[in-house]
Amino acid sequence: MTRSKDKFYITTAIDYVNSLPHIGTAYEKIGADTLARYRRMRSFDVHFQMGNDEHSLNVLKAATEKKLDPKIYCDEMRKEFEHAWEKLEVDYDGFIQTSEEHHHKSVQKLFAAIEANGDIYQDRYEGWYCESCEAYYTDKDLVDGQCPHHRKKPTWLSQDNYFFKLSKYRDKLLAHIEANPNFIVPVSRRNEILSFLKEGLIDISVSRAGGEWGITLPSDDGHVVYVWFDALINYITAIGYGWDDEMFKKWWPADVHVIGKDIIRFHCIIWPAMLMSAGVELPKSVLV
C-alpha cells in the first residue's frame, strides 16, 4: 500500500493593492517560498497560498483616482503583483483576491457563526483610526499622539458599529499560547503577545456603516465587514471554507502563516479568537 503524503499548508499575508509590490512584501514571499520548496523536496503535499487584500478604503481611493471601477482596478493590480512574483520565481499554488465570490461567501459564513455564538453586538465606537493602516488605536498605542507606523495623527471617529467580543477570549488565547510553544515563533514575538494579553483585551469594532466597497454583514446589509476582519478569513477561503468541504478538510489547519511584525496582533490575537468563536481549529504556527 502506498503511503499518502503528509500535507503542508503555508500562507503569506495578502497585500494591499493601492500600491505596487516592494522589497518588504518580496522578502516575506521569498522566505515562504523557501519553506514551501523545502517541504516539496521532502515529498510533502504542499499548498502555498498568496493573494491580494482588496476591500481597503485606500484601494477604493486609488481606483477612484484612476477613474476605474474598484473591481476592475483590483483585477489589473493582480496582474502587476503576479508579474512581480513570476520575475522572482515564487512558486505558489494558489492566489486569492478578497473581491472574489468565494471569499464573500466564506466571510459571511464565518461572521454568521461568530454571531450565532453570541460574540457580535452593536454599539458606538469612539476612538482613533489611522486611514493608512486602516486600524483602530487606543491612546497608549500612539507615539507622541501619532500612528506608530505612519507617524501622523490618526482621525477621531464616532460611529455606530458592530463589535466582536475579543475580550472574552483572553484567557483561552493565553492558555493556548502557553500550551503550544511553537504557535508563535520566534520566542521574542511569542513573549510580546503574551505580555500584551496579560494587560487585558478590549472588544473590537468589526464593521463600518454604509460603503459601496466591501462585504455586507449577513444580518445587516447597511454595514460592511471591517477590512482586517475580512482579510484574515482569506486563509480559509482559499482552501474551501464555505464552498468546498473536502478541500477544506484536507488542508486546514494551516501549518504556518508567514507574516511581518507590524500585523502580529491581528494574526496572533484577533484571528485565533475569531476561529475559537466560530468553532474552527487554529493554525499550527505563526512565523513572524
Order of alpha helices (4+ residues) and beta strands (2+ residues): beta-beta-alpha-beta-alpha-alpha-beta-alpha-beta-beta-beta-alpha-beta-alpha-beta-beta-beta-beta-alpha-alpha-alpha-beta-alpha-beta
